[in-house]
Amino acid sequence: MASKQKVLIVDDDNNIAELISLYLTKECFETSIVNDGESVLSAIASFQPGLILLDLMLPGMDGYQVCREVRAKYSIPIIMLSAKGEVFDKVLGLELGADDYVEKPFDSKELVARVKAVLRRCKPSPAVPEAPDEKCVEYPDLIINQTNYSVIYRGKVVEMPPKELELLYFLASSPNHVFTREQLLDRIWGYEYIGDTRTVDVHIKRLREKIKDHSAWKIATIWGIGYKFEVRSAL
């Protein structure tokens, strides 16, 4: 029997946390609850969740700070939960490394659907013996391997969440091809993704912070359209 997927619920309102746990348990998830930000890292180490549902309004260490600390050590998918519905709050959450953002109050079926969708999108490739059709592209000072989910930039391994790596690999696999934000959203996140094209912009921004422009290539913005991996010279 396959083991249950684990979800860590972080919310200072235990009634809401228990309700979320009930929804997920009915869908065959295993859950664990913590009520403050300070306990999250130790809970991750002991519970080893596959996804974190993170409330923003926590006492002491708020959800934004928790997200920042989790992202510094782990690539576990994070869905933020908040009564704050402003665009600024959503974009900030995504920039800090959240994979999705759900406004309170939420519909139980929608929340479960988002959990399942994020877990599908962030599921790493299964460990298989290296094959001739290994998904890997190479450029000067850059190697992107989607088979083992690794990026080597200027001789050093660059840590990045699965969606960032998949976006970089997809663009680099089609050099000089322009993709619209909608095309990238559909290709990387899937048609079932409940979000908007700002998600693409946020991930491109994160990639540029980690992978700087090179004399031979760069991630280029095509204003009003989208993005391309621009190859500047013959390789």
Long-range contacts (C-beta under 8 A, 24 or more apart in sequence): 4-28, 4-29, 4-30, 5-29, 5-30, 5-50, 5-51, 5-119, 6-30, 6-31, 6-32, 6-47, 6-48, 6-49, 6-50, 6-51, 7-31, 7-32, 7-49, 7-50, 7-51, 7-52, 7-53, 7-115, 8-32, 8-33, 8-34, 8-40, 8-43, 8-44, 8-47, 8-49, 8-51, 8-52, 8-53, 9-33, 9-34, 9-53, 10-34, 10-35, 10-37, 10-40, 10-52, 10-53, 10-54, 10-55, 10-58, 10-63, 10-66, 11-35, 11-53, 11-55, 11-58, 11-81, 12-36, 12-55, 12-57, 12-58, 12-59, 13-55, 16-55, 16-104, 19-108, 20-53, 20-111, 23-108, 23-111, 23-112, 24-112, 24-115, 27-112, 27-116, 29-115, 36-60, 36-61, 37-61, 37-62, 37-63, 37-65, 37-66, 40-66, 40-69, 40-70, 41-69, 41-70, 41-73, 44-70, 44-74, 44-76, 49-76, 50-76, 50-77, 50-119, 51-76, 51-77, 51-78, 51-79, 51-115, 51-118, 51-119, 51-122, 52-76, 52-77, 52-78, 52-79, 53-79, 53-81, 53-115, 54-78, 54-79, 54-80, 54-81, 54-98, 55-80, 55-81, 55-82, 56-80, 56-81, 56-82, 56-84, 56-89, 56-93, 57-82, 57-83, 63-93, 64-92, 64-93, 64-96, 67-93, 67-96, 67-97, 67-98, 68-96, 68-97, 70-97, 71-96, 71-97, 71-161, 75-159, 75-160, 75-161, 75-162, 77-118, 77-119, 77-121, 77-122, 77-161, 79-114, 79-115, 79-118, 81-106, 87-198, 90-198, 91-198, 91-202, 94-198, 94-199, 94-202, 95-202, 95-205, 95-206, 97-161, 97-206, 99-161, 99-163, 100-194, 100-195, 110-194, 113-194, 114-194, 117-190, 117-192, 117-193, 117-194, 120-190, 121-162, 121-163, 121-188, 121-189, 121-190, 121-193, 122-161, 122-162, 122-163, 123-162, 124-149, 124-162, 125-149, 135-169, 137-169, 137-172, 137-173, 139-172, 139-214, 139-216, 139-217, 139-231, 139-235, 140-214, 140-215, 140-216, 140-217, 140-235, 141-214, 142-172, 142-211, 142-214, 142-217, 144-168, 144-169, 144-172, 151-211, 153-210, 153-211, 158-210, 158-211, 160-206, 160-207, 160-210, 163-188, 163-189, 163-203, 164-203, 164-206, 164-207, 164-210, 167-200, 167-203, 167-204, 167-207, 168-207, 168-211, 168-219, 171-219, 171-227, 171-228, 171-229, 172-217, 172-229, 174-229, 175-217, 175-228, 175-229, 175-230, 175-231, 176-228, 176-229, 176-230, 176-231, 177-228, 177-229, 178-222, 178-225, 178-226, 178-227, 178-228, 179-226, 179-227, 179-228, 180-225, 180-226, 181-226, 181-227, 183-226, 184-226, 184-227, 200-226, 200-227
